[in-house]
């Protein structure tokens, strides 16, 4: 009897399900109003309700879209170049003495300077890590727009409360990009033009720039040769294999002038020996350029003795002249000149200073920093065109040709400056080869013997020349 009741209950449930399926839930239908699908957020440049509009996901290279830390000059220009789709190759970052060869942003520095989009901070200085203000960013964007003939929208912005605080040099650029809606007040109704621009806001500015209808395809055509740094990777491997087989610490810098490629091997702060005299020459000729030092026959004679013959007496006389008879003040002037170049590993030390690194040496530099000075000399931009030519000619008359020149063919033209101590062997040169002009700096410490160090520099010189000038 219980089984029959259970079967009857199941049959009743099955009948109810069939009725619901056949009627199509008509008994459950209600008259509901039709809804329009929600409109996506407006992506135009109007500032109406801008604070209420969600920004799309931001991913701008070289910028942290969540950071309130100031954006740097280098990061902003690298982000702009990347956003524009520019591929400058290695670029001309090596032309700036305060730019490290391993800085991923470096390729865009030379591009920006060459095109007048972001000017250097001084001779041979780009100041890539200095903070950028809002009005400076506007000026960079304005130069970019003019260089690329970018057409900006108009009438998309609104007035800001702190318009009077915009500097005169940036007023036109700020007004133009405010009107286009690319710049927006981000602290209430204020733009804060003279304050450091946060990375978060910089990323938003570049995102809005990329949304300008005319932005697509506005990539600058540069005259860079475009050679990749990867082209020098085999040379790096050869240098590593060569220097690991000999005693001592070795550092090498190579800069091919034709392709603007730069190679830095094991760059570090090393004893400069007489390579420091290149900086003393620069300091003296800078003083001459400014009118602080007379360009006399005595000065010319001491320069020739110091560079061509590596005379320490000529060196001391020049520093005395810089210090108006006081060599210690002259040394301070040399270090001030080095500091103006933005160098961090080059230092002319006072004779009486104890060496905290306990190496027993007095002066320091690195292969890369010295190499970039030689690059400036080759480009005729070290101090001035006249000063660069003057130092180059003195290097051509170098008496010591036992190191880099010994590895070169007779057809090569080499202007070099040597440096040596008991277990230190250095040489720095500008070489004009059969197919390539390049800068080579080799520095070493802890050589087994002086002769061994000299021979090794010759072998490295031959290796680099053959690699860069192979047909």
C-alpha positions as CSV (number, residue, x, y, z in Angstrom):
1,X,0.0,0.0,0.0
2,X,2.9,2.4,0.9
3,X,4.6,1.6,-2.5
4,X,1.4,2.5,-4.4
5,X,1.1,5.9,-2.6
6,X,4.8,6.7,-3.5
7,X,4.2,5.8,-7.1
8,X,1.1,8.0,-7.2
9,X,3.0,11.0,-5.8
10,X,5.8,10.7,-8.4
11,X,3.2,10.5,-11.2
12,X,1.5,13.7,-9.9
13,X,4.8,15.6,-9.9
14,X,5.6,14.4,-13.4
15,X,2.2,15.6,-14.6
16,X,2.7,19.1,-13.1
17,X,6.2,19.4,-14.8
18,X,4.7,18.5,-18.2
19,X,2.0,21.2,-17.8
20,X,4.6,23.9,-16.9
21,X,6.8,22.9,-19.9
22,X,3.8,22.9,-22.4
23,X,2.4,26.3,-21.3
24,X,5.9,27.9,-21.4
25,X,5.6,29.5,-18.1
26,X,2.8,31.7,-19.4
27,X,1.2,31.8,-16.0
28,X,4.4,33.4,-14.6
29,X,4.8,36.2,-17.3
30,X,4.4,39.8,-16.1
31,X,4.4,43.2,-18.0
32,X,7.9,44.4,-17.3
33,X,9.2,47.6,-18.9
34,X,11.9,47.2,-21.5
35,X,15.4,48.5,-20.5
36,X,17.9,50.2,-22.8
37,X,21.4,48.8,-22.5
38,X,23.7,51.1,-20.5
39,X,25.9,53.4,-22.6
40,X,29.7,52.9,-22.2
41,X,31.5,55.8,-20.5
42,X,32.3,58.7,-22.8
43,X,35.9,58.7,-24.0
44,X,35.9,62.2,-25.5
45,X,38.1,65.0,-24.1
46,X,35.3,66.9,-22.4
47,X,36.0,67.8,-18.8
48,X,32.3,67.8,-17.9
49,X,32.1,65.3,-15.1
50,X,35.7,64.2,-15.6
51,X,36.1,63.2,-12.0
52,X,33.2,60.8,-12.3
53,X,34.4,59.0,-15.5
54,X,36.5,55.9,-15.0
55,X,39.8,55.9,-16.7
56,X,40.6,52.9,-18.8
57,X,43.3,50.6,-17.6
58,X,46.6,52.5,-17.8
59,X,49.8,50.8,-19.0
60,X,52.4,53.3,-20.0
61,X,56.0,52.1,-20.3
62,X,58.5,53.5,-17.8
63,X,55.8,55.0,-15.5
64,X,54.1,53.6,-12.4
65,X,50.4,54.4,-12.9
66,X,49.7,54.1,-9.1
67,X,52.7,56.1,-7.8
68,X,52.5,59.6,-6.4
69,X,56.3,59.9,-6.7
70,X,57.5,62.6,-9.2
71,X,58.1,61.6,-12.8
72,X,61.7,62.1,-14.0
73,X,62.7,63.8,-17.2
74,X,64.1,60.6,-18.5
75,X,61.1,58.4,-17.7
76,X,58.7,60.9,-19.2
77,X,60.5,61.2,-22.5
78,X,61.1,57.5,-22.8
79,X,57.4,56.9,-22.1
80,X,56.4,59.4,-24.8
81,X,58.7,57.9,-27.3
82,X,57.5,54.4,-26.6
83,X,53.9,55.5,-26.8
84,X,54.5,57.1,-30.2
85,X,55.9,53.7,-31.4
86,X,59.4,55.1,-31.9
87,X,62.2,52.6,-32.1
88,X,65.4,54.7,-32.1
89,X,67.8,51.8,-31.8
90,X,70.5,52.4,-29.3
91,X,70.1,56.1,-29.7
92,X,72.5,58.9,-28.7
93,X,72.3,58.4,-25.0
94,X,76.0,57.9,-24.9
95,X,76.6,61.5,-25.9
96,X,75.5,62.6,-22.4
97,X,78.1,62.1,-19.7
98,X,75.4,61.6,-17.0
99,X,73.6,58.8,-18.8
100,X,74.6,55.2,-18.0
101,X,75.0,52.8,-20.9
102,X,72.7,50.3,-19.2
103,X,69.8,52.8,-18.7
104,X,66.9,51.4,-20.6
105,X,65.6,54.9,-21.3
106,X,68.8,56.1,-22.9
107,X,67.8,55.5,-26.6
108,X,65.1,58.2,-26.3
109,X,67.3,60.9,-24.8
110,X,69.3,61.5,-27.9
111,X,66.1,61.3,-30.0
112,X,64.5,64.0,-27.8
113,X,67.5,66.2,-27.9
114,X,68.1,65.9,-31.6
115,X,64.5,66.7,-32.4
116,X,64.3,69.6,-29.9
117,X,61.6,67.9,-27.9
118,X,63.5,67.9,-24.6
119,X,66.7,70.0,-24.3
120,X,69.8,68.8,-22.4
121,X,70.2,70.2,-18.9
122,X,73.7,71.5,-19.8
123,X,76.7,70.6,-21.8
124,X,76.9,66.8,-22.1
125,X,74.1,66.5,-19.4
126,X,70.6,65.2,-19.8
127,X,69.7,65.0,-16.1
128,X,67.5,62.0,-16.7
129,X,66.6,61.6,-13.0
130,X,65.6,65.2,-12.3
131,X,61.9,65.6,-11.6
132,X,59.6,67.1,-14.2
133,X,57.0,69.8,-13.5
134,X,53.5,69.9,-15.0
135,X,54.4,73.0,-17.1
136,X,57.7,71.4,-18.3
137,X,55.7,68.3,-19.4
138,X,53.3,70.6,-21.3
139,X,56.3,72.2,-23.1
140,X,57.7,68.8,-24.0
141,X,54.3,67.7,-25.4
142,X,54.0,71.0,-27.3
143,X,57.4,70.5,-29.0
144,X,56.4,66.9,-29.8
145,X,53.2,68.1,-31.4
146,X,54.9,70.7,-33.5
147,X,57.7,68.3,-34.6
148,X,55.1,65.7,-35.7
149,X,52.5,68.2,-37.0
150,X,50.0,66.7,-34.6
151,X,46.5,68.3,-34.8
152,X,45.0,68.8,-31.4
153,X,41.2,69.1,-30.7
154,X,40.0,72.5,-29.4
155,X,37.4,73.7,-26.9
156,X,37.6,70.6,-24.8
157,X,39.1,72.2,-21.6
158,X,38.1,74.7,-19.0
159,X,39.8,77.3,-16.9
160,X,42.0,76.4,-13.9
161,X,42.2,78.3,-10.7
162,X,46.0,78.7,-10.7
163,X,46.4,79.9,-14.3
164,X,48.3,82.9,-13.0
165,X,51.1,80.7,-11.6
166,X,52.0,79.3,-15.0
167,X,55.4,80.5,-16.1
168,X,55.6,82.7,-19.1
169,X,57.8,80.3,-21.1
170,X,55.2,77.5,-20.8
171,X,51.9,79.5,-20.9
172,X,51.2,78.9,-24.6
173,X,51.9,75.2,-24.3
174,X,49.8,74.8,-21.1
175,X,46.8,76.7,-22.6
176,X,47.0,74.6,-25.8
177,X,47.0,71.3,-24.1
178,X,44.4,72.4,-21.6
179,X,42.1,73.4,-24.4
180,X,42.7,70.0,-26.1
181,X,41.7,68.2,-22.9
182,X,45.1,66.5,-22.6
183,X,45.9,68.4,-19.4
184,X,43.3,68.5,-16.7
185,X,43.3,69.9,-13.2
186,X,44.0,67.0,-10.8
187,X,44.0,68.7,-7.4
188,X,40.6,70.2,-7.2
189,X,40.4,72.9,-9.8
190,X,44.2,73.4,-9.8
191,X,46.8,72.3,-12.3
192,X,49.8,72.9,-10.0
193,X,52.0,73.9,-13.0
194,X,55.2,74.5,-11.1
195,X,55.1,71.4,-8.9
196,X,56.7,68.1,-9.6
197,X,54.3,65.9,-11.7
198,X,53.3,62.6,-10.1
199,X,53.9,59.5,-12.2
200,X,50.2,58.6,-11.8
201,X,49.1,61.9,-13.5
202,X,51.9,61.7,-16.1
203,X,50.5,58.3,-17.2
204,X,47.0,59.8,-17.5
205,X,48.3,62.7,-19.5
206,X,50.1,60.4,-22.0
207,X,47.0,58.2,-22.2
208,X,44.8,61.1,-23.1
209,X,47.4,62.2,-25.6
210,X,47.2,58.8,-27.3
211,X,43.4,59.2,-27.6
212,X,43.8,62.3,-29.7
213,X,42.4,61.2,-33.1
214,X,45.4,62.5,-35.1
215,X,47.9,60.8,-32.8
216,X,48.1,57.5,-34.6
217,X,51.0,57.3,-37.0
218,X,52.6,60.5,-35.8
219,X,56.0,58.9,-35.3
220,X,59.1,61.0,-36.0
221,X,61.3,59.9,-38.8
222,X,64.9,60.1,-37.4
223,X,68.2,60.0,-39.2
224,X,69.6,57.4,-36.8
225,X,71.4,54.6,-38.5
226,X,69.4,52.2,-36.3
227,X,72.0,49.6,-35.6
228,X,71.1,47.4,-32.6
229,X,73.3,47.1,-29.6
230,X,73.0,43.4,-30.1
231,X,75.4,43.8,-33.0
232,X,78.2,44.3,-30.4
233,X,77.3,41.3,-28.2
234,X,79.8,39.0,-30.0
235,X,82.5,41.6,-29.3
236,X,81.5,41.7,-25.6
237,X,81.9,37.9,-25.5
238,X,85.3,38.1,-27.1
239,X,86.5,40.7,-24.6
240,X,85.2,38.7,-21.7
241,X,87.0,35.6,-22.9
242,X,90.2,37.5,-23.5
243,X,90.4,39.4,-20.2
244,X,89.4,36.4,-18.1
245,X,92.5,34.6,-19.3
246,X,94.9,37.3,-18.0
247,X,95.7,38.6,-14.6
248,X,94.1,41.8,-13.2
249,X,90.9,43.8,-13.4
250,X,90.0,45.0,-16.9
251,X,87.4,47.5,-18.1
252,X,86.7,48.3,-21.7
253,X,84.5,51.0,-23.5
254,X,83.8,51.0,-27.2
255,X,81.7,53.6,-29.1
256,X,81.2,53.2,-32.9
257,X,80.6,56.7,-34.2
258,X,79.0,55.6,-37.5
259,X,76.2,53.6,-35.9
260,X,76.3,55.3,-32.4
261,X,76.6,51.9,-30.8
262,X,78.1,51.7,-27.3
263,X,79.7,48.7,-25.5
264,X,80.7,48.8,-21.9
265,X,82.5,45.9,-20.4
266,X,83.0,45.7,-16.6
267,X,82.7,49.5,-16.1
268,X,83.9,50.5,-12.6
269,X,85.8,53.1,-10.7
270,X,89.5,52.5,-11.4
271,X,92.7,54.4,-11.0
272,X,92.9,57.0,-13.7
273,X,96.7,57.5,-13.7
274,X,97.3,60.1,-16.4
275,X,93.8,59.8,-18.0
276,X,92.8,62.5,-15.4
277,X,94.8,64.9,-17.5
278,X,92.0,64.9,-20.1
279,X,89.8,66.5,-17.5
280,X,92.4,69.0,-16.4
281,X,92.8,70.1,-20.0
282,X,89.0,70.5,-20.2
283,X,88.9,72.6,-17.1
284,X,91.7,74.8,-18.4
285,X,90.1,75.4,-21.8
286,X,86.7,76.0,-20.1
287,X,88.4,78.7,-18.0
288,X,89.9,80.2,-21.2
289,X,86.5,80.1,-22.9
290,X,84.9,82.0,-20.0
291,X,87.8,84.5,-19.9
292,X,89.0,83.4,-16.5
293,X,92.3,82.2,-17.7
294,X,94.6,83.8,-20.3
295,X,95.4,81.7,-23.4
296,X,99.1,82.3,-23.3
297,X,102.1,80.6,-24.9
298,X,102.9,79.2,-21.5
299,X,99.5,77.7,-21.2
300,X,99.7,76.2,-24.7
301,X,103.2,74.7,-23.9
302,X,102.0,73.1,-20.6
303,X,98.9,71.6,-22.4
304,X,101.2,70.1,-25.0
305,X,103.6,68.7,-22.3
306,X,100.7,67.3,-20.3
307,X,98.7,65.6,-23.1
308,X,101.3,64.7,-25.7
309,X,104.1,63.8,-23.3
310,X,102.2,63.1,-20.1
311,X,104.3,65.6,-18.2
312,X,103.4,65.9,-14.5
313,X,105.2,69.2,-14.3
314,X,103.0,70.6,-17.1
315,X,100.0,69.2,-15.2
316,X,100.9,70.9,-12.0
317,X,101.6,74.2,-13.7
318,X,98.2,74.2,-15.3
319,X,96.4,73.5,-12.0
320,X,98.4,76.3,-10.4
321,X,97.2,78.6,-13.2
322,X,93.6,77.5,-12.6
323,X,94.0,78.3,-8.9
324,X,95.8,81.6,-9.5
325,X,99.0,80.2,-8.1
326,X,97.4,77.8,-5.6
327,X,97.4,74.2,-6.9
328,X,94.9,73.1,-4.3
329,X,92.4,75.7,-5.6
330,X,93.2,74.5,-9.1
331,X,92.3,70.9,-8.1
332,X,89.0,72.2,-6.7
333,X,88.4,73.9,-10.1
334,X,89.1,70.6,-11.9
335,X,86.6,68.8,-9.7
336,X,84.0,71.5,-10.2
337,X,84.4,71.1,-14.0
338,X,84.1,67.3,-13.6
339,X,81.0,67.8,-11.6
340,X,79.5,70.1,-14.3
341,X,79.7,67.1,-16.7
342,X,77.6,65.0,-14.3
343,X,80.2,62.4,-13.8
344,X,80.0,60.1,-10.8
345,X,83.2,58.0,-10.9
346,X,85.8,60.6,-12.0
347,X,87.6,62.5,-9.3
348,X,90.8,64.5,-9.0
349,X,91.9,63.9,-5.4
350,X,94.1,66.2,-3.3
351,X,97.6,64.8,-2.6
352,X,97.1,64.9,1.1
353,X,93.9,62.9,1.2
354,X,94.0,59.5,2.6
355,X,92.5,56.9,0.2
356,X,89.5,55.4,2.0
357,X,89.4,52.6,-0.5
358,X,93.0,51.7,0.5
359,X,94.3,51.4,-3.0
360,X,97.1,53.9,-2.6
361,X,96.0,55.7,-5.8
362,X,95.1,59.4,-6.0
363,X,92.8,59.9,-8.9
364,X,89.8,58.0,-10.4
365,X,87.7,57.6,-13.5
366,X,86.0,54.8,-15.4
367,X,86.3,53.6,-18.9
368,X,82.8,54.7,-19.8
369,X,83.1,58.2,-18.4
370,X,86.4,58.7,-20.2
371,X,85.0,57.2,-23.3
372,X,82.2,59.6,-23.4
373,X,84.6,62.5,-23.0
374,X,86.5,61.2,-26.0
375,X,83.2,60.9,-27.9
376,X,82.5,64.5,-27.2
377,X,86.0,65.4,-28.4
378,X,85.4,63.5,-31.6
379,X,82.1,65.3,-32.0
380,X,83.8,68.6,-31.3
381,X,81.5,69.4,-28.4
382,X,83.9,69.0,-25.4
383,X,84.0,72.5,-23.9
384,X,83.8,74.0,-27.5
385,X,84.6,73.2,-31.1
386,X,88.0,74.9,-30.7
387,X,88.9,73.2,-27.5
388,X,87.9,69.8,-28.8
389,X,90.1,70.3,-31.9
390,X,93.0,71.5,-29.7
391,X,92.9,68.4,-27.4
392,X,92.5,66.1,-30.4
393,X,95.5,67.5,-32.1
394,X,97.6,67.1,-28.9
395,X,96.4,63.5,-28.7
396,X,97.5,62.9,-32.3
397,X,101.0,64.0,-31.2
398,X,101.1,61.4,-28.4
399,X,104.6,60.2,-27.7
400,X,103.5,56.9,-26.1
401,X,102.2,54.7,-28.9
402,X,102.9,51.4,-27.2
403,X,99.3,50.3,-26.3
404,X,96.2,50.9,-28.4
405,X,98.2,52.0,-31.5
406,X,100.3,48.8,-31.5
407,X,97.2,46.8,-32.3
408,X,96.2,49.0,-35.3
409,X,97.1,48.7,-39.0
410,X,99.3,51.5,-40.5
411,X,96.3,52.9,-42.3
412,X,94.5,53.7,-39.1
413,X,94.7,57.2,-37.6
414,X,94.9,57.1,-33.8
415,X,94.7,60.0,-31.3
416,X,95.4,58.6,-27.8
417,X,96.1,59.5,-24.2
418,X,97.9,56.9,-22.0
419,X,98.1,56.4,-18.2
420,X,100.3,54.1,-16.2
421,X,101.6,53.3,-12.7
422,X,103.4,50.3,-11.4
423,X,100.6,47.9,-11.9
424,X,98.1,50.1,-13.8
425,X,98.0,50.3,-17.6
426,X,95.4,52.6,-19.3
427,X,94.9,54.0,-22.8
428,X,92.1,56.0,-24.3
429,X,91.9,56.7,-28.1
430,X,89.9,58.0,-31.0
431,X,90.6,55.7,-34.0
432,X,89.7,56.4,-37.6
433,X,89.8,53.0,-39.3
434,X,89.2,51.9,-42.8
435,X,85.4,51.6,-42.4
436,X,84.7,52.8,-38.9
437,X,85.6,55.7,-36.6
438,X,85.3,54.7,-33.0
439,X,86.4,55.4,-29.4
440,X,88.2,52.8,-27.4
441,X,89.2,53.0,-23.7
442,X,91.0,50.2,-21.9
443,X,91.7,50.4,-18.2
444,X,93.4,47.8,-16.0
445,X,94.7,47.3,-12.5
446,X,96.7,44.4,-11.0
447,X,98.7,43.4,-14.1
448,X,101.3,40.7,-13.6
449,X,104.0,43.1,-15.1
450,X,103.9,46.4,-16.9
451,X,104.9,44.7,-20.1
452,X,102.1,42.1,-19.8
453,X,99.5,44.9,-19.4
454,X,100.9,46.8,-22.4
455,X,100.8,43.7,-24.6
456,X,97.2,42.9,-23.5
457,X,95.9,46.4,-24.4
458,X,97.5,45.9,-27.8
459,X,95.7,42.6,-28.2
460,X,92.4,44.1,-27.2
461,X,92.9,47.0,-29.6
462,X,93.6,44.6,-32.5
463,X,90.5,42.6,-31.6
464,X,88.2,45.6,-31.5
465,X,89.6,47.1,-34.7
466,X,89.2,43.8,-36.6
467,X,85.6,43.4,-35.3
468,X,84.5,46.9,-36.2
469,X,86.3,47.1,-39.5
470,X,85.6,43.7,-41.0
471,X,84.5,43.7,-44.6
